[in-house]
């Protein structure tokens, strides 16, 4: 008998007190490719088993000092590989008692005498192979258990009826009772129905998925929540079929993932500054309410709120104060809006679960200082107006920040579904449009949207586009209104007034396009063009008549705050060659008083250039006499509202006389605007007014007309 080429040589311990039997066994083992060591009795066999660690033991039963049964039991009780080494007992009897004794002692197999030697060789090889396979299985099992012990997931087997066949809790699952909660263990689960382990509703869902897995042989998963150890835990169970009637399940604790998802959702849907929902969250809420209201034939309102003059707070007090204010505004909004304003009271959409709406979902910050409020189930328009009124009044109360009281107001626009639109974008856009209308109506206001507002907005946008092209298309031009010396009635100056000839609409009133230019910032390039054009025309008159005709140009607040203003004025004077003293720059009281420190610096630069400075529309602002003295301007222009009532209006007469006296006391010249009658001219002369302008003396006219008027030394007055 020759060994198989793939058979590895092993070591066999032969324990027998008969030397002939040992010799025969060694010969047999050599023929099958195995090495052997010998033991004469049970004690020696026990020692060699511990020292040499054989791969197999052939043990005779009857031996001196220690019989085979005793030696076998001693080897099994030992630690290390010997405890699992295969032992084949060689016995002289084949009765049942001997066989039972052999197995009880720990024998792997037994052989009866007389021995069939060829069969014994194959039997030994078979036992060795079986032992090797068992060892490998033990190793694999140990490795699998180590892997399972390291994995936080729980594994289980379940039959089609929902009974647990096996259950291996994961490392992340508690194994002891805590806070009154019984842990999921093998002892608790195996042999029980899933409805005895999990809540009935969850068990029902798992059984539904189990049936689908067995039917389709595809992996299915289910998520569920359990209140465990005083906290809500989230789990995911994945089921895979392992046969026609069994599934293997993997349960994973996904609580941390759910918390991460919630954090991500919060970042995606929550405004990081105020903590209330952001634009995306509001749009999704608005879309859900839109669909719900369409199905339920309900109405709702969208309120769009914007803080008035919030930019001024950021510019003057800093963005930190502005951010703090927005936080307090959001808190005040939540306190002001009643739950009944924001809670949907109708049934949910078919097929949907009822969702409890709260102020947290219907109130949002879109960005900047813009906030929106959704009012569902609107029964009357007055309800939306009432909410807007409460919000508006709440915003009027002072905000205390860093010990300082800050006052703001709010403008609110309201759009209605379905009257104003049937999609989210339209409703939000129309509410925004109504809000801007509220601002244009004086701010601190609430307005409902109407279709006429859209027409106004479209007209406004179209006008803005046209104004942006007006400069490059030479559509702007200047008219000049004469300023006369009261005593000589000589033209000593003119005021430059910009006009716009639109290619389609014709002449557009300055009261329409000047505010638009201010709003869009176009007033700066337009003002620069007016300055250069007026300076050039004044220089032409100076050359033509060899006399000084001062030209007055109005400066807007945006122009006055432009850090390049001095350079722009110098450039215009340099390009045209006009004497600086022939250029008058008119400023309003509001412009001068906005920031006294910056005003002083800018005025100092302009005085250094040598231009003539005056205050336009004096008496309509809030000038302090102290600041008026410090500003050191050359002239005051009395607003036309004080002149128009003369001479009948005694109060206007007193104010006009006081302004003239004060200005002369400060060594300033006085110009009266809006003179339209001879009586007014006579009274102003009596009061000592220096210069006058108005329709009675000359309408705003073209440069050519003014050129003709400058020809004679005196102006021919119209007949009284």
C-alpha positions as CSV (number, residue, x, y, z in Angstrom):
1,X,0.0,0.0,0.0
2,X,1.6,3.3,-1.1
3,X,0.5,6.7,0.2
4,X,-1.2,9.3,-2.0
5,X,1.3,11.9,-3.5
6,X,-0.8,14.6,-1.9
7,X,-0.8,13.1,1.5
8,X,1.3,14.9,4.0
9,X,3.3,12.8,6.5
10,X,1.8,12.9,9.9
11,X,2.9,11.6,13.3
12,X,0.9,8.8,15.0
13,X,1.4,7.7,18.6
14,X,1.1,4.0,19.0
15,X,0.4,3.0,22.6
16,X,0.4,-0.8,23.3
17,X,2.1,-3.0,25.8
18,X,2.5,-5.7,23.2
19,X,5.8,-5.1,21.2
20,X,4.6,-7.4,18.3
21,X,1.4,-5.3,18.0
22,X,3.4,-2.1,18.1
23,X,5.7,-3.4,15.3
24,X,2.8,-4.4,13.1
25,X,1.2,-1.0,13.6
26,X,4.4,0.8,12.8
27,X,4.8,-1.2,9.6
28,X,1.2,-0.5,8.6
29,X,1.7,3.3,9.3
30,X,4.9,3.4,7.2
31,X,3.1,1.8,4.3
32,X,0.4,4.6,4.3
33,X,3.1,7.3,4.6
34,X,2.8,8.1,8.3
35,X,5.5,8.4,11.0
36,X,5.0,6.8,14.4
37,X,6.2,7.0,17.9
38,X,5.7,4.3,20.5
39,X,4.5,4.1,24.1
40,X,4.6,0.9,26.2
41,X,1.9,1.9,28.7
42,X,-0.7,4.4,29.5
43,X,1.6,6.8,31.5
44,X,4.2,6.9,28.7
45,X,1.4,7.5,26.2
46,X,0.1,10.4,28.3
47,X,3.6,12.0,28.5
48,X,4.3,11.6,24.8
49,X,0.9,13.0,23.9
50,X,1.7,16.1,25.8
51,X,5.3,16.5,24.6
52,X,5.2,15.4,21.0
53,X,1.6,16.5,20.1
54,X,0.9,13.7,17.6
55,X,-1.7,14.0,14.9
56,X,-3.4,10.8,15.9
57,X,-3.2,8.2,18.7
58,X,-3.8,4.5,18.4
59,X,-4.5,3.4,21.9
60,X,-4.8,-0.1,23.3
61,X,-7.3,-0.5,26.0
62,X,-5.5,-3.0,28.2
63,X,-2.1,-1.5,29.3
64,X,-0.2,-1.5,32.6
65,X,0.0,1.5,35.0
66,X,-2.8,3.3,33.2
67,X,-5.3,1.6,30.8
68,X,-6.4,3.1,27.5
69,X,-9.7,4.5,28.9
70,X,-7.8,6.4,31.7
71,X,-5.1,7.7,29.3
72,X,-7.8,8.9,26.9
73,X,-9.7,10.7,29.6
74,X,-6.5,12.3,30.9
75,X,-5.5,13.5,27.4
76,X,-9.0,15.0,26.8
77,X,-8.7,16.9,30.1
78,X,-5.3,18.4,29.1
79,X,-5.0,21.9,27.6
80,X,-3.8,22.6,24.2
81,X,-4.1,20.7,20.9
82,X,-4.1,17.3,22.7
83,X,-7.6,18.0,23.9
84,X,-8.9,17.6,20.3
85,X,-6.4,15.0,18.9
86,X,-8.2,12.1,17.3
87,X,-7.9,8.9,19.4
88,X,-8.6,5.4,18.0
89,X,-9.2,2.8,20.7
90,X,-8.0,-0.7,20.0
91,X,-10.0,-3.2,22.0
92,X,-10.1,-6.9,22.2
93,X,-13.8,-7.0,22.5
94,X,-16.6,-5.7,20.3
95,X,-19.4,-5.8,22.8
96,X,-21.6,-2.7,23.2
97,X,-20.2,-2.0,26.7
98,X,-16.6,-1.7,25.4
99,X,-17.7,0.6,22.6
100,X,-19.7,2.8,24.9
101,X,-16.8,3.0,27.3
102,X,-14.5,4.1,24.5
103,X,-16.7,6.9,23.4
104,X,-17.4,8.1,27.0
105,X,-13.7,8.2,27.6
106,X,-13.4,10.6,24.6
107,X,-12.4,8.3,21.8
108,X,-12.9,9.4,18.2
109,X,-13.2,5.8,16.8
110,X,-12.4,2.3,17.9
111,X,-11.0,-0.9,16.2
112,X,-11.7,-4.4,17.4
113,X,-9.1,-7.2,17.4
114,X,-8.2,-9.2,15.4
115,X,-7.2,-6.2,13.2
116,X,-7.7,-6.1,9.5
117,X,-4.5,-4.3,8.7
118,X,-5.2,-3.0,5.2
119,X,-8.6,-1.6,6.4
120,X,-6.9,-0.1,9.4
121,X,-4.5,1.9,7.2
122,X,-7.3,3.5,5.3
123,X,-9.3,4.1,8.4
124,X,-6.4,6.0,10.0
125,X,-6.1,8.2,6.9
126,X,-9.8,8.8,6.9
127,X,-9.8,9.8,10.6
128,X,-6.8,12.1,10.0
129,X,-8.6,13.8,7.1
130,X,-11.8,14.2,9.1
131,X,-9.8,15.6,12.0
132,X,-8.1,18.1,9.7
133,X,-11.5,19.1,8.3
134,X,-12.9,19.5,11.8
135,X,-9.9,21.6,12.8
136,X,-10.4,23.9,9.8
137,X,-14.0,24.2,10.6
138,X,-13.1,25.2,14.2
139,X,-10.7,27.8,12.8
140,X,-13.3,29.1,10.4
141,X,-15.9,29.2,13.1
142,X,-13.6,31.1,15.4
143,X,-12.8,33.5,12.7
144,X,-16.5,34.0,11.8
145,X,-17.3,34.5,15.5
146,X,-14.5,37.0,15.8
147,X,-15.8,38.9,12.7
148,X,-19.3,38.8,14.1
149,X,-18.1,40.0,17.5
150,X,-16.4,43.0,15.8
151,X,-19.4,43.9,13.7
152,X,-22.0,46.2,15.4
153,X,-24.8,44.7,13.4
154,X,-27.2,41.9,14.6
155,X,-27.7,38.8,12.5
156,X,-30.7,36.4,12.7
157,X,-32.3,33.6,10.9
158,X,-36.1,33.4,10.6
159,X,-38.5,31.0,9.0
160,X,-41.4,32.0,6.8
161,X,-43.8,31.9,9.8
162,X,-41.8,34.6,11.6
163,X,-40.1,32.4,14.3
164,X,-36.4,33.2,15.1
165,X,-34.2,30.2,14.3
166,X,-31.0,31.9,15.4
167,X,-30.0,35.3,16.8
168,X,-26.6,36.8,17.2
169,X,-26.6,40.3,18.8
170,X,-24.1,42.8,17.4
171,X,-21.3,44.4,19.4
172,X,-23.2,47.7,19.5
173,X,-26.4,46.2,21.1
174,X,-26.6,46.1,24.9
175,X,-26.4,42.6,26.4
176,X,-27.7,43.6,29.8
177,X,-30.9,45.1,31.1
178,X,-30.7,48.8,31.5
179,X,-33.2,51.5,32.5
180,X,-35.9,48.9,32.6
181,X,-35.4,47.9,29.0
182,X,-34.9,44.2,28.2
183,X,-32.0,43.7,25.7
184,X,-32.3,41.6,22.6
185,X,-30.4,38.4,23.2
186,X,-30.3,34.9,21.7
187,X,-32.1,33.5,24.8
188,X,-34.9,36.0,24.4
189,X,-35.4,35.7,20.7
190,X,-34.6,32.1,19.5
191,X,-37.8,30.0,19.2
192,X,-40.1,33.0,19.6
193,X,-42.3,34.7,17.1
194,X,-41.3,38.2,16.0
195,X,-44.5,39.7,17.4
196,X,-43.3,38.5,20.9
197,X,-40.0,40.4,20.5
198,X,-40.9,43.6,18.6
199,X,-44.0,45.8,18.8
200,X,-46.9,44.4,16.8
201,X,-47.0,47.2,14.1
202,X,-43.3,46.7,13.4
203,X,-43.6,42.9,13.4
204,X,-46.4,43.2,10.8
205,X,-44.3,45.3,8.5
206,X,-41.3,42.9,8.9
207,X,-43.6,39.9,8.0
208,X,-44.9,41.7,4.9
209,X,-41.3,42.3,3.7
210,X,-40.3,38.7,4.7
211,X,-43.1,37.4,2.4
212,X,-41.9,39.6,-0.4
213,X,-38.3,38.4,0.0
214,X,-39.3,34.7,-0.2
215,X,-41.6,35.4,-3.1
216,X,-39.2,37.5,-5.2
217,X,-35.9,36.2,-3.8
218,X,-34.7,39.8,-3.7
219,X,-33.2,41.8,-0.8
220,X,-35.7,44.0,1.0
221,X,-35.2,46.5,3.9
222,X,-37.3,48.2,6.5
223,X,-36.6,51.0,8.9
224,X,-38.3,51.3,12.3
225,X,-37.9,53.1,15.6
226,X,-37.8,51.8,19.1
227,X,-37.8,53.6,22.5
228,X,-34.8,52.0,24.1
229,X,-33.0,53.0,27.3
230,X,-34.8,56.3,27.5
231,X,-34.0,57.3,23.9
232,X,-35.5,56.8,20.5
233,X,-33.3,54.5,18.4
234,X,-33.5,54.0,14.7
235,X,-32.9,50.6,13.1
236,X,-32.7,49.2,9.6
237,X,-33.4,45.5,9.0
238,X,-32.2,44.0,5.7
239,X,-33.7,40.6,4.7
240,X,-32.3,38.1,2.2
241,X,-33.6,34.7,1.3
242,X,-31.4,31.7,2.1
243,X,-33.9,29.1,0.9
244,X,-37.5,28.7,0.0
245,X,-38.7,29.1,3.6
246,X,-35.9,30.9,5.5
247,X,-34.4,34.4,5.5
248,X,-31.2,35.8,6.9
249,X,-31.6,39.2,8.6
250,X,-29.2,42.0,9.4
251,X,-30.2,44.7,11.8
252,X,-28.2,47.8,12.0
253,X,-28.5,50.7,14.5
254,X,-28.8,53.8,12.2
255,X,-29.5,56.3,15.0
256,X,-26.2,58.1,14.3
257,X,-27.0,58.2,10.6
258,X,-30.4,59.6,11.3
259,X,-28.9,62.3,13.5
260,X,-26.4,63.2,10.8
261,X,-29.3,63.3,8.2
262,X,-31.2,65.6,10.6
263,X,-28.2,67.9,10.9
264,X,-27.8,68.0,7.2
265,X,-31.5,68.6,6.8
266,X,-31.3,71.4,9.3
267,X,-28.3,73.0,7.5
268,X,-30.2,72.7,4.2
269,X,-33.6,74.0,5.4
270,X,-32.8,76.2,8.4
271,X,-31.5,79.7,8.4
272,X,-28.1,79.6,10.2
273,X,-28.4,83.2,11.6
274,X,-32.0,83.2,13.0
275,X,-32.8,79.5,13.4
276,X,-36.0,79.7,11.5
277,X,-36.7,78.0,8.1
278,X,-34.9,79.4,5.0
279,X,-36.0,80.0,1.5
280,X,-35.8,76.4,0.4
281,X,-37.8,75.2,3.3
282,X,-40.4,77.9,2.7
283,X,-40.7,77.1,-1.0
284,X,-41.3,73.4,-0.2
285,X,-43.9,74.3,2.5
286,X,-45.6,76.7,0.0
287,X,-45.7,74.0,-2.7
288,X,-47.3,71.5,-0.2
289,X,-49.9,74.1,0.8
290,X,-50.6,74.9,-2.8
291,X,-51.4,71.3,-3.6
292,X,-53.4,70.9,-0.5
293,X,-55.5,74.0,-1.1
294,X,-56.1,73.1,-4.7
295,X,-57.6,69.7,-3.7
296,X,-59.5,71.1,-0.7
297,X,-60.6,74.3,-2.6
298,X,-59.1,76.5,0.1
299,X,-57.5,79.9,0.0
300,X,-54.2,81.1,1.6
301,X,-52.1,84.2,1.8
302,X,-48.4,84.9,1.4
303,X,-47.0,87.8,3.4
304,X,-43.6,89.3,2.2
305,X,-42.0,91.5,4.9
306,X,-38.9,93.7,4.4
307,X,-37.4,96.0,7.0
308,X,-37.3,99.7,6.0
309,X,-33.8,101.3,5.9
310,X,-32.1,98.2,7.2
311,X,-29.1,99.0,5.0
312,X,-28.6,102.2,6.9
313,X,-28.3,100.2,10.2
314,X,-25.6,98.0,8.6
315,X,-23.8,101.0,7.2
316,X,-23.8,103.1,10.4
317,X,-23.8,100.5,13.2
318,X,-22.1,97.6,11.6
319,X,-23.1,94.2,10.3
320,X,-22.8,92.7,13.8
321,X,-25.6,94.9,15.1
322,X,-27.5,94.2,11.9
323,X,-27.2,90.4,12.4
324,X,-28.3,90.8,16.0
325,X,-31.3,92.9,14.9
326,X,-32.3,90.1,12.5
327,X,-32.2,87.5,15.2
328,X,-34.5,89.6,17.5
329,X,-36.8,90.4,14.6
330,X,-37.3,86.6,13.9
331,X,-38.0,86.1,17.6
332,X,-40.5,88.9,17.7
333,X,-42.2,87.5,14.6
334,X,-42.6,84.1,16.3
335,X,-44.0,85.8,19.4
336,X,-46.4,88.0,17.4
337,X,-47.9,85.5,15.1
338,X,-50.6,83.4,16.7
339,X,-50.6,79.6,16.2
340,X,-54.1,80.0,14.7
341,X,-52.7,82.2,12.0
342,X,-50.4,79.4,10.8
343,X,-52.1,76.0,11.4
344,X,-53.9,74.2,8.6
345,X,-57.3,73.2,9.9
346,X,-58.5,71.1,6.9
347,X,-58.0,67.4,6.2
348,X,-54.7,66.2,4.6
349,X,-54.5,65.3,1.0
350,X,-55.9,61.9,0.1
351,X,-53.2,59.2,0.7
352,X,-51.2,61.5,3.0
353,X,-50.9,61.5,6.8
354,X,-52.0,64.5,8.6
355,X,-49.1,66.9,9.2
356,X,-49.3,69.3,12.1
357,X,-48.3,72.7,10.8
358,X,-46.5,75.0,13.2
359,X,-45.1,78.5,13.1
360,X,-41.7,77.0,12.5
361,X,-42.7,75.8,9.0
362,X,-44.8,78.7,7.9
363,X,-42.4,81.5,8.9
364,X,-39.1,81.9,7.0
365,X,-36.3,84.2,6.3
366,X,-35.6,84.4,2.6
367,X,-32.4,86.3,3.0
368,X,-31.1,89.7,4.1
369,X,-33.9,91.5,5.9
370,X,-36.7,89.7,4.0
371,X,-39.2,87.4,5.8
372,X,-42.2,85.5,4.6
373,X,-45.3,84.2,6.4
374,X,-47.7,81.6,5.0
375,X,-51.3,81.9,6.3
376,X,-53.3,78.7,5.3
377,X,-57.1,78.2,5.2
378,X,-57.8,81.9,4.7
379,X,-61.5,82.6,5.1
380,X,-61.4,86.4,4.8
381,X,-58.8,88.8,3.3
382,X,-59.2,90.8,6.5
383,X,-57.5,88.0,8.4
384,X,-54.3,88.4,6.4
385,X,-54.4,92.2,6.8
386,X,-54.8,91.8,10.5
387,X,-51.8,89.5,10.7
388,X,-49.8,92.1,8.7
389,X,-51.0,94.9,11.0
390,X,-49.9,93.0,14.1
391,X,-46.5,92.3,12.6
392,X,-46.1,95.9,11.5
393,X,-47.0,97.2,15.0
394,X,-44.6,94.7,16.6
395,X,-41.7,96.0,14.4
396,X,-42.4,99.6,15.5
397,X,-41.5,98.8,19.1
398,X,-37.9,99.7,19.8
399,X,-35.2,97.0,19.7
400,X,-32.7,97.1,22.5
401,X,-29.2,96.1,21.3
402,X,-26.1,96.6,23.4
403,X,-27.9,99.1,25.6
404,X,-29.1,101.2,22.6
405,X,-32.6,101.6,21.3
406,X,-32.9,100.9,17.6
407,X,-36.1,101.8,15.7
408,X,-37.2,100.2,12.5
409,X,-40.4,99.8,10.5
410,X,-41.6,97.1,8.1
411,X,-43.2,97.1,4.7
412,X,-45.4,94.1,3.9
413,X,-46.8,92.9,0.7
414,X,-49.7,90.3,0.5
415,X,-50.6,87.9,-2.4
416,X,-53.6,85.6,-2.3
417,X,-54.3,82.1,-3.7
418,X,-56.1,81.6,-6.0
419,X,-56.9,85.2,-6.8
420,X,-53.4,86.4,-7.6
421,X,-51.7,83.2,-8.9
422,X,-51.8,79.4,-8.9
423,X,-48.1,78.6,-8.6
424,X,-45.4,79.3,-6.0
425,X,-43.2,81.5,-8.0
426,X,-46.0,83.9,-9.0
427,X,-47.4,84.1,-5.5
428,X,-44.0,84.9,-4.0
429,X,-43.2,87.4,-6.8
430,X,-46.5,89.2,-6.4
431,X,-46.1,89.4,-2.7
432,X,-42.7,90.9,-3.3
433,X,-44.2,93.4,-5.8
434,X,-46.9,94.4,-3.3
435,X,-44.2,94.9,-0.6
436,X,-42.3,97.4,-2.9
437,X,-45.6,99.2,-3.5
438,X,-45.9,99.5,0.3
439,X,-42.5,101.0,0.4
440,X,-43.3,103.5,-2.3
441,X,-46.4,104.5,-0.4
442,X,-44.3,105.8,2.5
443,X,-43.0,102.6,4.1
444,X,-44.3,101.2,7.4
445,X,-47.2,99.9,5.3
446,X,-49.0,96.8,4.2
447,X,-50.5,96.4,0.7
448,X,-52.4,93.8,-1.1
449,X,-51.2,92.8,-4.6
450,X,-53.2,93.9,-7.6
451,X,-52.7,93.3,-11.3
452,X,-52.2,97.0,-11.9
453,X,-49.0,96.8,-9.7
454,X,-47.5,94.4,-12.3
455,X,-48.2,96.9,-15.0
456,X,-46.5,99.6,-12.9
457,X,-43.5,97.4,-12.2
458,X,-43.2,96.5,-15.9
459,X,-43.4,100.2,-16.8
460,X,-40.8,101.0,-14.0
461,X,-38.4,98.3,-15.4
462,X,-38.9,99.5,-18.9
463,X,-38.2,103.1,-17.9
464,X,-35.1,102.0,-16.0
465,X,-33.8,100.2,-19.1
466,X,-34.5,103.3,-21.2
467,X,-32.7,105.5,-18.7
468,X,-29.6,103.4,-18.8
469,X,-29.5,103.9,-22.5
470,X,-30.4,107.6,-22.4
471,X,-26.8,108.9,-21.9
472,X,-25.2,106.9,-24.7
473,X,-28.1,107.7,-27.1
474,X,-27.9,111.5,-26.4
475,X,-31.5,111.6,-25.1
476,X,-30.6,113.8,-22.1
477,X,-30.4,117.6,-22.5
478,X,-30.2,120.6,-20.3
479,X,-32.5,123.6,-19.8
480,X,-31.4,126.7,-17.9
481,X,-33.5,128.9,-15.7
482,X,-32.3,132.5,-15.2
483,X,-31.3,133.9,-11.8
484,X,-31.8,137.6,-11.6
485,X,-30.4,140.3,-9.4
486,X,-33.5,141.7,-7.6
487,X,-32.4,145.4,-7.9
488,X,-30.9,145.4,-11.4
489,X,-32.9,142.6,-12.9
490,X,-29.8,141.5,-14.6
491,X,-29.1,137.8,-15.3
492,X,-26.2,136.9,-13.1
493,X,-26.6,133.2,-13.2
494,X,-28.6,130.2,-14.4
495,X,-29.7,126.9,-12.8
496,X,-29.0,123.8,-15.0
497,X,-32.0,121.5,-15.2
498,X,-31.7,118.0,-16.8
499,X,-34.5,116.8,-19.1
500,X,-35.1,113.5,-21.0
501,X,-36.5,113.2,-24.4
502,X,-37.6,109.5,-24.7
503,X,-37.7,108.2,-28.3
504,X,-41.2,106.7,-27.8
505,X,-42.8,108.6,-24.8
506,X,-41.4,112.0,-25.7
507,X,-40.5,114.4,-22.8
508,X,-40.5,112.6,-19.5
509,X,-40.9,114.6,-16.3
510,X,-37.9,115.0,-14.0
511,X,-40.2,114.0,-11.1
512,X,-40.5,110.6,-12.8
513,X,-37.0,109.8,-13.8
514,X,-34.9,111.6,-11.2
515,X,-36.2,109.4,-8.3
516,X,-35.5,106.4,-10.6
517,X,-32.0,107.6,-11.2
518,X,-31.5,108.0,-7.5
519,X,-32.8,104.5,-6.8
520,X,-30.7,102.8,-9.4
521,X,-27.5,104.8,-8.8
522,X,-27.7,106.2,-12.4
523,X,-27.8,109.6,-10.8
524,X,-24.0,109.6,-10.4
525,X,-23.1,109.2,-14.1
526,X,-26.0,111.5,-15.1
527,X,-24.9,114.1,-12.6
528,X,-21.3,114.0,-13.9
529,X,-22.6,114.5,-17.5
530,X,-24.8,117.5,-16.3
531,X,-21.7,119.0,-14.5
532,X,-19.5,118.8,-17.6
533,X,-22.2,120.0,-20.0
534,X,-23.2,123.0,-17.7
535,X,-19.5,124.0,-17.2
536,X,-18.9,123.9,-20.9
537,X,-21.9,126.1,-21.6
538,X,-21.0,128.6,-18.9
539,X,-17.5,128.9,-20.5
540,X,-19.1,129.5,-23.9
541,X,-21.2,132.3,-22.5
542,X,-18.2,133.8,-20.7
543,X,-16.3,134.0,-24.0
544,X,-19.2,135.3,-26.0
545,X,-20.3,138.1,-23.7
546,X,-17.1,138.8,-21.7
547,X,-19.2,138.7,-18.6
548,X,-19.5,136.3,-15.6
549,X,-22.6,134.1,-15.6
550,X,-22.6,131.6,-12.8
551,X,-24.1,128.2,-13.5
552,X,-25.8,126.2,-10.7
553,X,-25.8,122.4,-10.7
554,X,-27.7,120.3,-8.2
555,X,-25.8,117.5,-6.4
556,X,-27.7,114.5,-5.3
557,X,-26.9,112.8,-2.0
558,X,-25.2,109.9,-3.8
559,X,-23.0,112.3,-5.8
560,X,-22.1,114.2,-2.6
561,X,-21.0,110.9,-0.9
562,X,-18.9,109.8,-3.9
563,X,-15.3,109.8,-2.7
564,X,-14.3,110.9,-6.2
565,X,-16.5,114.0,-6.2
566,X,-13.7,116.5,-5.8
567,X,-11.7,114.9,-8.6
568,X,-14.8,114.9,-10.9
569,X,-15.4,118.6,-10.3
570,X,-11.7,119.4,-10.9
571,X,-11.7,117.4,-14.1
572,X,-14.8,119.2,-15.4
573,X,-13.3,122.6,-14.7
574,X,-10.0,121.7,-16.2
575,X,-11.6,120.3,-19.4
576,X,-13.8,123.3,-20.0
577,X,-11.5,126.0,-18.6
578,X,-14.3,127.5,-16.5
579,X,-13.4,129.7,-13.6
580,X,-14.3,127.7,-10.4
581,X,-16.1,130.7,-8.9
582,X,-18.6,130.6,-11.8
583,X,-19.7,127.0,-10.8
584,X,-22.3,126.8,-8.1
585,X,-23.0,123.4,-6.5
586,X,-26.5,123.2,-4.9
587,X,-26.9,120.8,-1.9
588,X,-30.1,120.0,0.1
589,X,-30.3,120.3,3.9
590,X,-30.9,116.5,4.1
591,X,-27.7,115.8,2.3
592,X,-25.6,118.1,4.5
593,X,-27.1,116.8,7.7
594,X,-26.8,113.1,7.0
595,X,-23.3,112.8,8.3
596,X,-22.0,116.1,9.6
597,X,-18.3,115.0,10.0
598,X,-18.1,113.6,6.4
599,X,-20.0,116.6,5.2
600,X,-17.4,119.0,6.7
601,X,-14.6,117.1,5.0
602,X,-16.2,117.2,1.6
603,X,-17.2,120.8,1.8
604,X,-13.6,121.7,2.8
605,X,-12.4,120.0,-0.4
606,X,-14.9,121.8,-2.6
607,X,-14.1,125.2,-1.0
608,X,-10.5,124.5,-1.7
609,X,-11.3,124.2,-5.3
610,X,-13.0,127.6,-5.2
611,X,-16.5,126.7,-6.3
612,X,-19.6,128.5,-5.1
613,X,-21.7,126.5,-2.6
614,X,-25.4,126.9,-1.8
615,X,-28.2,125.2,0.1
616,X,-31.2,124.3,-2.1
617,X,-34.8,124.2,-0.9
618,X,-33.9,125.8,2.4
619,X,-36.6,125.6,5.1
620,X,-37.9,122.1,4.2
621,X,-35.2,120.2,6.1
622,X,-33.9,120.1,9.6
623,X,-30.8,122.2,9.6
624,X,-29.2,123.1,12.9
625,X,-28.2,126.8,13.1
626,X,-24.9,125.7,14.6
627,X,-24.2,123.3,11.7
628,X,-25.3,125.9,9.2
629,X,-22.7,128.3,10.5
630,X,-20.0,125.6,10.4
631,X,-20.8,124.6,6.9
632,X,-19.8,128.1,5.6
633,X,-21.8,128.0,2.4
634,X,-22.2,131.1,0.2
635,X,-26.0,131.2,-0.4
636,X,-29.4,129.9,0.7
637,X,-32.2,129.2,-1.7
638,X,-35.6,129.7,-0.1
639,X,-38.0,126.8,-1.1
640,X,-40.8,127.8,-3.4
641,X,-43.4,126.6,-0.9
642,X,-42.7,129.7,1.2
643,X,-42.9,132.1,-1.8
644,X,-46.1,130.8,-3.5
645,X,-48.4,132.2,-0.8
646,X,-46.9,135.7,-0.8
647,X,-47.9,138.4,-0.2
648,X,-51.3,137.2,1.2
649,X,-49.8,134.5,3.5
650,X,-48.6,136.3,6.6
651,X,-46.9,133.3,8.1
652,X,-44.9,132.6,4.9
653,X,-44.0,136.2,4.7
654,X,-42.7,136.1,8.3
655,X,-40.7,133.0,7.6
656,X,-39.2,134.4,4.4
657,X,-38.2,137.6,6.1
658,X,-36.6,135.7,9.0
659,X,-34.6,133.4,6.6
660,X,-33.3,136.5,4.7
661,X,-32.3,138.2,7.9
662,X,-30.6,135.1,9.2
663,X,-28.7,134.5,6.0
664,X,-27.5,138.1,5.8
665,X,-26.4,137.8,9.4
666,X,-24.3,134.8,8.4
667,X,-23.0,136.7,5.4
668,X,-24.8,134.5,2.9
669,X,-26.7,135.6,-0.2
670,X,-30.4,134.6,-0.6
671,X,-32.1,133.3,-3.7
672,X,-35.9,133.0,-3.8
673,X,-37.3,130.2,-6.0
674,X,-40.7,130.1,-7.6
675,X,-41.4,133.8,-8.1
676,X,-44.5,134.0,-10.3
677,X,-45.9,137.5,-9.7
678,X,-44.9,141.1,-9.7
679,X,-46.2,141.4,-6.1
680,X,-43.9,138.6,-5.0
681,X,-40.9,140.3,-6.7
682,X,-41.7,143.6,-5.0
683,X,-42.1,142.1,-1.6
684,X,-38.8,140.2,-1.9
685,X,-37.0,143.3,-2.9
686,X,-38.4,145.0,0.2
687,X,-37.2,142.1,2.4
688,X,-33.7,142.5,1.0
689,X,-33.6,139.3,-1.1
690,X,-30.5,139.2,-3.3
691,X,-31.5,136.9,-6.3
692,X,-34.8,135.5,-7.7
693,X,-35.8,132.9,-10.2
694,X,-39.2,131.7,-11.3
695,X,-41.7,131.5,-14.2
696,X,-42.5,135.3,-13.9
697,X,-38.8,136.0,-14.7
698,X,-38.1,133.2,-17.1
699,X,-39.0,129.6,-17.8
700,X,-36.3,126.9,-18.0
701,X,-35.0,127.4,-21.6
702,X,-32.5,126.1,-24.0
703,X,-29.0,127.4,-24.2
704,X,-29.8,129.2,-27.4
705,X,-32.7,131.1,-25.7
706,X,-30.6,132.0,-22.7
707,X,-27.9,133.3,-25.2
708,X,-30.4,135.6,-26.7
709,X,-31.5,136.8,-23.3
710,X,-28.0,137.6,-22.3
711,X,-27.6,140.0,-25.3
712,X,-29.2,143.1,-23.7
713,X,-28.0,144.2,-20.3
714,X,-31.4,144.3,-18.8
715,X,-34.3,141.8,-19.2
716,X,-37.5,143.2,-20.6
717,X,-40.2,142.3,-18.1
718,X,-43.7,141.3,-19.3
719,X,-46.5,143.8,-18.9
720,X,-48.2,143.6,-15.5
